[in-house]
Amino acid sequence: MTPPAFPDFYLVGAPKCGTSALYDFLGQHHDIFLPRTKELLLFAADLSYPTRLANDEFLAHFAEWRGEQRVGTAHTAYLQSTRAASEIKAARPDADIIIMLRNPVEVLPSWHSELLYETIEEIADFEAALDAESERRRGKRIPRGARNSYVESLYYTDVIAFSDQVKRYFDTFGRSHVHVIIHDDLREDPRAVYRDTLSFLGVDTTFVPRFTIVNANKTVRSRALQKLYFSAAAPGHHAVRQLIPRRARPKLLAMNVRRTPRPKLALATKERLERQLGSEVSRLGQLLDRDLSSWIDARASG
């Protein structure tokens, strides 16, 4: 069977907000087709991603479609991008959009940890990485590993500019075609959130997936091995990627990973973020018509 020219729904982010879990849960549904690979970047031409897919490369990932009612894809960079919404609209005017959001005070340290894991970020100290953003916008202090991703992933304040990002999708597709999920709700009642999402997509709402933890916080045992695998700038990278069979790569990475709870933010760091992000949280709450004040401690926002 020939799949649709382009997917009809898009999980656009945000990063570290439960997108991997939702992708797994939706992929279990008999009426939904999702590619085996989650992060397939086709749109977001404003981001400097070095390995953007061509149309035929992207669509090849949908060759296994067997007539499922809905066809989706996902990339967490699509929310940060200023162009992805309009590009998706041009390719698929009737597309539905799913956005997942989380308290930005929690997202930022989680995103920093993820970038460290992927060897995109080199500054291990979280606050120091935040402080480096202004220099990085001027092209300075860019880690060599960032060549393997889009450098804008290091612009931490852009990653969590949720109010502007969500409004862009509302304005482009209309609110009836945009489904926003708050991570707190997914954590507290995954069945209800899943059922609401299925209803939004217009598929069987009685199906219940296996709810498991996906993409938990992780650190690496050997940073040198991780750089060799992830970073195109590392000597020997291409040789190693060619020598290791594709099927064996996930096992190799798993052996180099520790699943560890994320260290608790220092109180001073938490208060700094709450002061900086209070107005953003307020704007987002107004946009969504939802009280998000619990995200910001009263002592810091008062």
C-alpha positions in Angstrom: 0.0 0.0 0.0 1.1 3.5 -0.7 1.2 5.8 2.4 -0.1 9.3 2.4 2.2 11.9 0.8 2.9 13.3 4.2 1.9 12.3 7.8 -1.4 13.7 8.9 -0.4 14.4 12.5 2.8 15.8 14.1 4.1 15.5 17.6 6.2 18.7 17.7 7.7 18.8 21.2 8.7 20.2 23.5 11.9 18.2 24.5 12.0 16.5 27.9 8.2 16.8 28.3 7.2 13.2 27.7 7.3 13.0 23.9 9.2 9.7 23.8 6.6 8.1 26.1 3.7 9.4 24.1 5.3 8.3 20.9 5.7 4.8 22.3 2.1 4.7 23.6 0.6 6.0 20.4 2.7 3.6 18.4 1.1 0.6 20.1 -2.4 1.6 18.8 -3.8 -0.5 16.0 -5.2 2.6 14.2 -2.0 4.6 14.3 1.2 4.2 12.2 4.4 5.8 13.5 7.9 5.1 12.0 10.3 3.0 14.0 12.5 6.1 14.2 11.1 9.0 16.3 13.2 12.0 15.5 13.0 12.5 11.7 13.9 16.0 10.8 12.4 17.3 7.5 11.0 20.7 8.3 12.4 23.6 10.5 14.7 25.1 7.8 15.7 27.9 10.2 17.6 25.4 12.4 21.2 24.5 11.4 20.7 20.7 11.5 23.5 19.1 9.5 21.7 15.8 8.6 18.3 17.1 7.5 16.4 14.5 5.5 15.4 14.9 1.9 11.7 14.3 1.1 12.3 10.8 -0.3 14.5 9.8 2.6 11.8 11.0 5.0 9.0 9.3 3.3 10.9 6.0 3.0 10.4 5.6 6.8 6.6 5.2 6.1 7.0 2.3 3.7 5.7 -0.2 6.3 2.3 1.6 6.6 -0.5 -0.9 6.2 -3.6 1.2 6.0 -3.7 2.5 9.6 -6.2 5.3 10.1 -3.7 7.9 11.2 -0.1 8.4 10.2 2.2 10.5 12.4 5.8 11.6 13.0 7.6 13.6 15.6 10.6 15.9 16.2 11.1 18.0 19.3 12.9 20.7 17.3 9.7 21.6 15.5 8.3 23.6 18.5 11.4 25.8 18.9 11.6 26.4 15.1 10.0 29.6 13.9 9.4 28.0 10.4 8.3 24.5 11.1 4.6 25.3 11.6 4.3 27.1 8.3 6.3 24.4 6.5 4.1 21.6 7.9 1.0 23.6 7.0 2.3 23.9 3.4 3.0 20.2 3.1 -0.1 19.0 4.9 -2.8 21.8 5.4 -5.2 19.5 7.3 -2.5 18.3 9.8 -3.2 17.9 13.5 -0.6 19.0 16.0 0.3 17.5 19.4 2.3 19.7 21.8 3.6 18.5 25.1 4.7 21.0 27.8 6.3 20.8 31.2 7.4 23.3 33.9 10.3 25.0 32.2 12.1 25.0 35.6 12.2 21.2 35.2 12.8 21.2 31.5 16.0 23.2 31.4 18.2 21.0 33.7 16.7 17.9 32.0 17.5 19.3 28.6 21.1 20.2 29.7 21.5 16.6 30.9 20.3 15.2 27.6 22.7 17.5 25.7 25.6 16.3 27.9 24.6 12.7 27.2 24.6 13.2 23.4 28.0 15.1 23.7 26.4 18.2 22.2 27.0 20.2 25.4 30.5 20.3 27.0 29.8 22.5 30.0 28.9 20.1 32.8 27.8 22.8 35.3 24.2 23.7 34.5 24.3 27.4 35.5 27.5 27.9 33.6 25.9 26.4 30.5 23.0 28.8 30.8 25.4 31.7 31.2 27.2 30.7 28.0 24.2 31.3 25.8 24.9 34.9 24.9 28.4 34.0 23.7 27.1 31.1 21.8 24.6 33.3 19.9 27.7 35.2 18.7 29.3 31.9 17.5 31.6 31.5 20.4 32.2 28.6 22.8 30.3 26.2 20.5 31.2 22.6 21.4 32.6 20.4 18.6 29.9 17.9 19.3 27.3 20.5 18.4 28.2 19.9 14.8 26.3 16.7 15.1 23.1 18.5 15.9 21.5 21.9 15.5 23.5 24.5 17.4 20.3 26.3 18.4 19.7 23.4 20.9 22.2 25.3 23.1 20.0 28.4 23.2 18.3 27.3 26.4 15.9 30.3 26.7 14.6 29.6 23.1 14.0 26.0 23.9 11.5 26.9 26.7 9.8 30.0 25.1 6.6 28.0 25.2 4.0 30.8 25.0 5.3 32.1 21.6 5.8 28.6 20.3 2.3 27.4 21.1 0.7 30.6 19.8 2.6 30.1 16.5 0.9 26.7 16.1 -2.5 28.0 17.2 -2.3 30.8 14.7 -1.1 28.5 11.9 -3.5 25.6 12.3 -6.3 26.8 14.5 -6.9 25.7 18.1 -9.2 22.9 17.1 -6.2 21.2 15.3 -3.7 21.7 18.2 -3.8 19.4 21.2 -1.7 20.5 24.2 -0.7 18.1 26.9 0.8 19.1 30.2 3.4 16.7 31.5 2.0 16.9 35.1 -1.3 15.4 33.8 0.5 12.6 31.9 2.4 11.7 35.1 -0.7 11.8 37.3 -3.2 10.1 35.0 -1.7 8.6 31.8 -4.8 6.7 30.9 -7.0 9.9 30.9 -4.4 11.8 28.9 -4.0 9.0 26.4 -7.7 8.6 26.0 -8.1 12.4 25.3 -5.3 12.2 22.8 -7.0 9.3 21.0 -10.2 11.3 20.9 -8.4 14.3 19.4 -7.0 12.0 16.7 -10.4 10.4 16.1 -9.3 6.8 16.7 -10.6 4.0 19.0 -10.5 5.4 22.6 -10.9 2.1 24.3 -7.4 0.8 23.5 -5.1 0.8 26.5 -1.3 0.6 25.8 1.5 -0.7 28.1 2.4 2.4 30.1 6.1 2.2 30.8 8.8 4.7 31.7 10.5 5.9 28.5 13.7 8.0 28.2 14.5 8.2 31.9 17.4 10.4 33.0 20.8 8.9 32.1 24.5 9.5 32.4 27.4 7.9 30.6 30.0 5.5 32.0 32.7 6.5 29.4 32.4 10.0 28.0 35.2 9.2 25.5 33.2 6.3 24.1 30.1 8.4 23.9 32.0 11.1 22.0 33.4 8.5 19.6 29.9 7.3 18.9 27.9 10.6 18.7 30.3 13.3 17.6 31.2 13.5 13.9 34.1 15.7 15.0 35.7 12.9 17.1 38.7 11.1 15.4 37.6 7.6 14.3 33.9 8.4 14.5 33.0 7.4 11.0 35.2 4.3 11.1 33.5 3.1 14.3 30.0 3.8 12.9 30.8 1.7 9.9 32.4 -1.2 11.8 29.5 -1.5 14.3 26.4 -3.2 12.8 23.4 -1.0 13.0 21.5 -3.6 15.1 24.3 -3.7 17.6 24.5 0.1 18.2 21.6 0.3 20.7 23.2 -2.4 22.8 26.5 -0.7 22.7 25.0 2.6 23.9 23.0 0.8 26.6 26.2 -0.7 28.0 27.6 2.8 28.4 24.6 4.2 30.2 23.7 4.6 33.9 20.1 5.2 34.7 20.3 7.7 37.6 17.9 10.1 39.3 18.7 13.7 38.2 20.4 15.6 41.0 18.1 18.0 42.8 18.5 21.6 41.8 20.3 23.8 44.3 17.8 26.1 46.0 19.6 29.2 44.6 19.5 27.8 41.1 15.8 27.0 41.4 15.0 30.4 42.6 17.0 32.0 39.8 15.0 30.1 37.2 11.7 30.9 38.9 12.5 34.6 38.8 13.6 34.5 35.2 10.7 32.3 34.0 7.8 33.7 36.0 6.5 35.9 33.2 6.8 33.2 30.6 4.8 30.8 32.8 2.2 33.5 33.3 1.9 34.2 29.5 1.5 30.5 28.8 -1.1 30.1 31.5 -3.1 32.9 29.9 -2.8 31.4 26.4 -3.9 28.0 27.6 -6.5 29.4 30.0 -5.0 27.3 32.8 -3.5 28.1 36.2 0.2 27.2 36.0 1.2 29.2 39.1 2.2 26.0 40.9 5.2 25.9 38.6 6.6 29.0 40.1 7.3 29.2 43.8 5.5 32.1 45.4 8.7 33.3 47.2 10.5 33.8 43.9 7.7 35.3 41.9 6.3 37.7 44.5 
